[in-house]
Amino acid sequence: MKNIISSKNFGYYPTHPGGILKDELKCRKIKDIDFSKQIEIDYSVLKNILNKKSPITAEIAILIETVLNIDATIWINLQSRYDLQIATKSKRLINKVEKIRKKVKERELSNN
């Protein structure tokens, strides 16, 4: 049985895609407020993404692609990878996974 928790221990602090987007905007000399207007979202929504407080959703990824010409799947993959990294560091999830594994093992043993 593959150990998803330990096999996904990346050994570094995960990078939120909002931080990458913030760097990209800076490199292109695009102001946050201008970018929020270009992709037609509320400035507070963009600020939360850039400050790593909110995720990049599929809809926002498509809007980013439209303006920056960076494929939306890149943003979604970055977000998914970030979410997975955060989840694998969750003590609550680790405990839950171990509890479920124990039940599965017990069930397998009783079926043999």
N, C-alpha and C positions, 0 to 999 in steps of 0.2 A: 504494500500500500504506500503510495507516495505521500510524503510528509509535506503538505503545502506550507505549513507555517515555517518549519526550519529550512525548507528548500528555497523559500523566497526571502530569506534574511539577506538583504542586499549589502549590509555592512557600511552603509553611508546614509546620511539624512536625505530623505526624498526631496526632489525638486518639484515645487508646485509649478504648473504650466503658466500661471499668472506671472511669476517671476521671469520666465522666459519671454513672455509677451511684453512685459515691461522693458526688458533689455532690447527687444526687437524695435519697439517704438522709439526708444532712446537712440539707437543706431540710425534709424531712419529720420531722426529729428522731427518726430510727430508728437505733438502735445497730447496728453491724455484726453483733455476736454475736446480737442479737435477730432480725435479718433472716435470718441463716443458719439459725436455728431455724425461722423462718416458712416458708422455702422448702425446708426439710429437706435442707440440704447441709452437709457438714463445714465448720466455720469456716475452716480452712486453705484450702479451695478458694475460698471467697468472698474471703478476704484476698488471695490471689494474683490474683484478678480485679481487685479494688479497687486493688491495687498495680501493675497493668498488667503482670503477669507471665504471666497465663493469659488465653485468649480466653473470650468469652461464647459458649458452644455453643448449639445450637438447644434442647436440653433445658433449659439454665439460662435461656434467654430466655423459654421458656414458663412456667417457675416464677416469674420476675420479673414477667411479665405478670399472673400469677394474684394476686400480692400488691399490686403497684403500679398495676395497670390501665394499663400502658404496653404497647402492642401488641408482641408478640414480634418481628414483622418489623422494627420499628424497631431493636431491639438487634442483630438479625442483619445488617441493612443497615449499621449503624455498624461492626460487626466486619468485614464484608466490605470496606468502604471503607478501613478502617484497614489491613487485611491487604494490599490492593492498593497503598496508598500506601507501605507498608514494602517491598513487593516491588519497586516501581519505583525504589527508592533503592538496591537491592542491586547492588553492582558485579559480583558473580558472575552475577546474572541479566542485567544489561546486556550483559556480555561474551558470554554464551550466546546472547542474542537476536541480537546483531550477527553472531555466527558462523553462526547458522541463516539469517539474512537473506542473508548472502553466498552460502551454498549454494543458497538458493532462487533468487536472482538468476542465479547461474551456470547452474542447471538451466533457467531460463526462457530465457536467452540461447542455450543449446545446443539448445533445442527450436524456435527460430525460424530 
